[in-house]
């Protein structure tokens, strides 16, 4: 009877040892985008740190909104521009977004804005990847996963190099590349394309126009993101396309609510997290009479 009793008493200890590893915090590498993209991602990063995970951010030394914090470690790398230059870029883009234009003019203007921004971000990415000391430090840190905003997929190149799973935290990219990369159907018959202002219920002419926009949508994506495929091929020493970079995501956290979106197919690794940026309501200082 005594051996049975000893075994019974040992079970809690064995269970503790078996599941102890599951309670440890992980090491998360974060490669965010500056501006409002970071404002959306920051609450998630801070909550992950609060739950015991080790967070390391890698950002350019010149940025607008990403600051040091006691909740996470920030590593920087040199870039050939200043904070003032970035702020002027953002202001000019803001003025262009709210101007009244036709669909074709909007597409052309978007392509020009993104091309200009892509050139600067691509230069930033090169400086990141060329920083051998930083890259080696990241490799030695043995991160468990990487969190990125994939609107510019430099972080995914690093994820491929470090051989770690990546999590996309995103609202959308300027075209349907993310759905194509995830092999997610996107029927033009009821999934409206960017700039069309259509709903999921279209007449034949609208569907035909939506199909035509799908063609231009694909061209736009490939023109914008092709340089990242070339940069990834050079850095990883193997042939890589931009589409392959986007297809590398293990999980896609989509910052919108399906209740406010038109019906469309989604994949199992697409998780809707709409409302994650909503702040908790503060109590009123006093209650007035009605």
C-alpha positions in Angstrom: 0.0 0.0 0.0 2.9 2.3 0.8 4.3 2.3 -2.8 0.8 3.2 -4.1 0.6 6.0 -1.6 4.0 7.4 -2.6 3.1 7.3 -6.2 -0.2 9.1 -5.5 1.7 11.8 -3.6 4.3 12.1 -6.4 1.7 12.7 -9.2 1.2 16.4 -8.5 4.9 17.0 -8.6 5.2 15.1 -11.9 2.4 17.1 -13.4 4.1 20.3 -12.3 7.3 19.3 -13.9 5.5 18.2 -17.1 3.6 21.4 -17.5 6.2 23.8 -16.1 7.6 24.5 -19.6 4.1 25.5 -20.8 4.0 28.4 -18.2 7.2 30.0 -19.3 7.1 33.2 -21.3 8.3 33.2 -24.8 10.7 35.5 -26.7 9.0 37.6 -29.3 10.8 39.7 -31.9 8.7 42.6 -33.2 9.4 44.5 -36.4 6.7 47.2 -36.5 5.8 49.9 -39.0 6.0 53.5 -37.8 3.0 55.9 -37.4 -0.6 54.8 -36.9 0.5 51.2 -37.6 2.5 51.2 -34.4 -0.2 52.9 -32.4 -2.4 49.9 -33.3 0.2 47.3 -32.5 1.5 48.8 -29.3 -1.4 47.7 -27.0 -0.9 44.1 -28.1 2.9 44.3 -27.5 2.3 45.8 -24.0 -0.2 43.1 -23.1 2.1 40.3 -24.2 4.8 41.7 -22.0 2.4 42.0 -19.1 1.7 38.3 -19.5 5.3 37.4 -19.0 6.7 37.4 -22.6 10.1 39.0 -23.4 9.6 41.6 -26.2 12.3 43.0 -28.4 11.6 45.7 -31.0 13.8 46.4 -33.9 13.3 49.9 -35.4 15.2 52.5 -37.4 16.9 55.1 -35.2 14.9 57.9 -37.0 11.1 57.3 -36.5 8.1 59.3 -35.6 6.2 57.4 -32.9 8.2 54.4 -31.6 9.8 55.3 -28.3 11.8 53.4 -25.7 9.8 51.8 -22.9 10.3 49.8 -19.7 7.9 47.2 -21.0 10.1 46.1 -24.0 13.6 46.3 -25.3 14.3 48.5 -28.4 17.2 47.9 -30.8 17.9 50.5 -33.5 19.9 50.7 -36.7 21.1 53.6 -38.7 19.1 55.0 -41.6 19.9 57.8 -44.1 17.0 60.2 -43.2 15.8 62.2 -40.2 12.6 62.3 -38.2 11.8 65.7 -39.8 12.0 64.2 -43.2 9.5 61.5 -42.2 7.1 64.0 -40.8 7.1 66.0 -44.0 6.4 62.8 -46.0 3.4 61.9 -43.8 1.9 65.4 -44.2 2.2 65.3 -48.0 0.6 61.9 -48.1 -2.2 63.1 -45.8 -3.1 65.9 -48.1 -3.1 63.6 -51.2 -5.4 61.0 -49.6 -8.3 63.5 -49.0 -8.3 65.0 -52.5 -11.3 64.4 -54.8 -10.3 62.2 -57.8 -11.7 59.6 -60.1 -11.1 55.8 -59.6 -8.3 55.8 -62.2 -6.7 58.9 -60.7 -6.9 57.4 -57.3 -5.2 54.2 -58.5 -2.4 56.1 -60.2 -2.0 58.4 -57.2 -1.9 55.5 -54.8 0.7 53.7 -57.0 2.9 56.9 -57.0 2.6 57.4 -53.3 3.4 53.8 -52.4 6.2 53.6 -55.0 7.8 56.7 -53.3 7.3 55.3 -49.9 8.5 51.8 -51.0 11.8 53.3 -52.2 12.4 54.8 -48.8 11.3 51.7 -46.8 13.3 49.5 -49.1 16.4 51.6 -48.3 15.5 51.2 -44.6 15.2 47.5 -45.0 18.6 47.3 -46.7 20.2 49.1 -43.8 18.5 46.7 -41.4 19.7 43.6 -43.2 23.2 45.0 -43.8 23.7 45.6 -40.1 25.5 42.3 -39.6 26.1 42.9 -35.9 22.4 43.4 -35.3 21.4 40.4 -37.4 23.9 38.2 -35.6 22.5 39.4 -32.2 19.0 38.5 -33.3 20.1 35.1 -34.4 21.9 34.4 -31.1 18.8 35.5 -29.1 16.8 32.5 -30.4 13.4 34.1 -30.6 10.3 31.9 -30.6 8.3 34.0 -33.1 8.2 37.3 -35.0 5.4 39.8 -35.0 5.2 42.2 -38.0 3.0 44.5 -39.9 3.4 43.2 -43.4 2.4 46.3 -45.3 6.2 46.4 -46.0 7.5 42.8 -45.6 11.1 43.4 -44.4 10.4 41.6 -41.2 9.3 38.5 -43.0 12.8 38.4 -44.7 14.2 38.3 -41.2 11.8 35.6 -40.1 12.9 33.4 -43.0 16.5 34.0 -42.1 16.0 33.1 -38.5 13.7 30.2 -39.3 11.0 31.3 -36.9 7.2 31.5 -37.4 5.8 34.9 -38.2 2.5 36.5 -37.1 1.0 39.2 -39.4 -0.8 42.0 -37.5 -2.6 43.9 -40.2 -5.6 45.8 -41.4 -4.9 45.4 -45.0 -2.4 46.0 -47.7 -3.1 48.1 -50.8 -4.1 45.1 -52.9 -5.3 41.5 -52.4 -1.7 40.0 -52.2 -2.3 38.7 -48.7 -5.3 36.6 -49.8 -3.5 35.3 -52.8 -0.5 34.4 -50.7 -2.7 32.5 -48.2 -4.4 30.7 -51.1 -7.7 32.3 -50.0 -10.4 32.5 -52.7 -11.5 36.1 -53.5 -14.3 35.8 -56.1 -14.8 39.0 -58.0 -18.4 38.2 -58.3 -19.1 39.3 -54.7 -15.8 40.5 -53.2 -15.5 44.2 -54.1 -12.1 45.4 -55.0 -10.3 48.5 -53.7 -11.6 51.9 -55.0 -14.7 50.4 -56.6 -17.1 51.4 -53.8 -19.2 48.4 -54.6 -21.0 46.1 -52.2 -21.2 42.3 -52.3 -24.3 42.6 -54.5 -23.3 43.7 -57.9 -25.0 43.8 -61.3 -23.3 42.2 -64.3 -21.6 45.5 -65.4 -20.3 46.1 -61.9 -19.0 42.5 -61.7 -17.2 42.9 -65.0 -15.6 46.2 -63.8 -14.7 44.5 -60.5 -13.0 41.7 -62.4 -11.0 44.3 -64.4 -10.0 45.9 -61.2 -8.8 42.5 -59.9 -6.4 42.4 -62.9 -4.9 45.9 -62.1 -4.9 45.0 -58.4 -2.5 42.1 -59.1 -0.3 44.2 -61.3 -0.2 46.9 -58.6 0.9 44.4 -56.0 3.6 42.9 -58.0 5.0 46.2 -59.1 5.1 47.5 -55.5 6.5 44.4 -53.8 8.8 42.9 -56.5 11.8 44.7 -55.0 11.4 42.9 -51.7 11.6 39.6 -53.5 14.9 40.6 -55.1 16.2 41.9 -51.7 15.1 38.7 -50.0 16.8 36.6 -52.7 20.0 38.5 -52.2 20.0 38.3 -48.4 18.8 34.7 -48.1 21.0 33.4 -51.0 18.1 31.7 -52.7 15.4 32.6 -55.2 12.4 34.2 -53.3 9.4 36.0 -54.7 7.4 38.6 -52.9 4.4 36.3 -53.0 6.4 33.7 -51.2 7.3 36.2 -48.5 3.6 36.9 -47.8 2.8 33.2 -47.9 5.2 32.6 -45.0 2.8 33.8 -42.3 1.7 31.2 -39.7 -1.1 33.4 -38.4 -2.8 36.5 -39.7 -4.4 38.8 -37.1 -6.8 40.9 -39.1 -7.8 44.2 -37.5 -11.4 44.4 -38.6 -14.7 42.9 -37.5 -16.5 40.5 -39.8 -19.7 42.2 -38.9 -18.6 45.3 -40.7 -17.2 43.5 -43.8 -18.8 42.1 -46.8 -19.0 38.3 -46.9 -15.9 36.6 -48.2 -14.0 33.4 -47.8 -11.3 33.2 -45.1 -8.6 30.7 -44.2 -8.3 28.9 -40.9 -5.2 30.9 -39.9 -7.0 34.2 -40.4 -8.3 35.6 -37.0 -10.5 38.7 -36.8 -9.5 40.9 -33.9 -11.6 44.0 -34.7 -11.9 46.3 -31.7 -8.6 45.3 -30.2 -7.6 49.0 -30.2 -10.7 50.2 -28.4 -9.6 51.8 -25.2 -11.4 51.0 -21.9 -14.1 53.5 -21.0 -13.1 55.9 -18.3 -15.6 56.5 -15.5 -17.3 59.9 -15.5 -16.2 62.3 -12.8 -19.7 63.2 -11.9 -23.3 62.3 -13.0 -25.5 65.1 -14.1 -29.3 65.3 -13.7 -31.4 64.2 -16.6 
